[in-house]
Amino acid sequence: MNHNFSRIVIETIVRKAITDIQDTPKRSTRNLVDMALNFAEGRFQNRFFQTAQTMLKDENSSYYKLVTDMIPNVDTDKIVMFGLNVGYNSCIVGAKKIRTLEKQDKFHIPWSITLVMSGKEYLKREMDYPDCAFILYVNPEEITDAMLDEAESIKNMMFVVQHTDGVENACHLLRSRQFLYSVCHTYGERDLDDIVSGELLSDTENLHPAFTAFLSEANCSDNTRKIVYQYIVQTRNDQNCQTILWDILNDSCFVEDIISKESCPVGFDSEGYLCTFKGQLQRLKYNIFFQPLDNILKAAFPQSDKVFAAASVG
C-alpha cells in the first residue's frame, strides 16, 4: 500500500477513534491500539503495540484516565499530527528508511536529533518539516500567550516544560489553550528519595502532562541513573499513574537500538556543532550550519565507528 494512502487511512481511523473515545473510552482506546498493530511493519512497532495491547487489558489502568483527560483538553489536530508523525512517519516509514539507507550507505543514522536553539543562528534558517514531530523543551517563564500565539498553527509539536518555579502556571496556560504538553524533571543525587518514593510523581500528575520526562544531571552517578530508570520502567508497567514516564537518555537510546544497532541520538549545540546526547565529546569540525546533515553523519558515524554509541549510553 502506498505510504501516503496508508497515512490518509490511518488518520481517518484515528480521528474517528478520538471522537468515539469520549463516549466509550476503554473500548475505543483498545480498538485504536489494535488498528495500530495491524499497520505495524517492523520489530519495534510490533513490540510497542503488543505491549500497549497487553497493558490495556487491565480495566483499571490509569492510562485510560490519561486518554479521557487528554482528549477534551488538547486540540484534536495537535494530537493527530504529532501522534501520526511519531507513530507512523517515524516508527514505521522512517525506521524502515533508516535501515535501508544504513545498509546502502554504510553509516549510522539517528532516529532523533536534538537541537539547542538558544542561538540566534536558527532564526535565520527555514525549518519547515511537516512530516517530523518536534519536542520543544522550555522553561516555565517562556510559556506566554504571545509565544503560544506564534505556536498555534504548529500542529506537529509538543511542549516539554521544565519542572521548576512557575511550572504550574505554565501548564495551566498550555492546558487552557489546548496545547499538547509534558513535564521534565532534571534530577541529581539529592532528588533520588523524592523520585523513588513517588512523591515527585504525585505532584506532577496534578499538572496533567501527557509524559513525565526525566533527565539526569551531568554529574549524576551511574548508580542513581540506574535506580531511577528501574523506577521509571516499573511505574510504567504498574499503570498506576495518569502520565507516561520517559527517561530521556535511556529510553531514547533503547528505541534507537531497536531501530538500528549502534545508533544513538545526536545533538547540535547552539552554535551548530555536533555533540553527543549528553553534550560530551564535541566534534568541532562538524557544524550543521555549514554542512549538510547527511555529510556530517557519513563522516562522523561510519558503521565501523562504535565509540559514539558507547559514549552516549554510558
DADA-V494294 format. One record per helix or strand. SS is the DSSP state (helix for helix, strand for strand). FROM is the first residue (numbers start at 1). LEN is the number of residues. Records with the same first field share a line. If there is no record, write none. Layout:
# DADA-V494294
SS=FROM-LEN / FROM-LEN
This chain:
# DADA-V494294
helix=3-19 / 25-15 / 43-13 / 62-10 / 76-30 / 120-5 / 140-3 / 145-7 / 167-10 / 189-8 / 199-7 / 222-17 / 248-12 / 293-8 / 307-7
strand=107-1 / 113-3 / 134-5 / 157-6 / 181-7 / 211-6 / 244-4 / 266-3 / 273-3 / 283-5 / 302-1
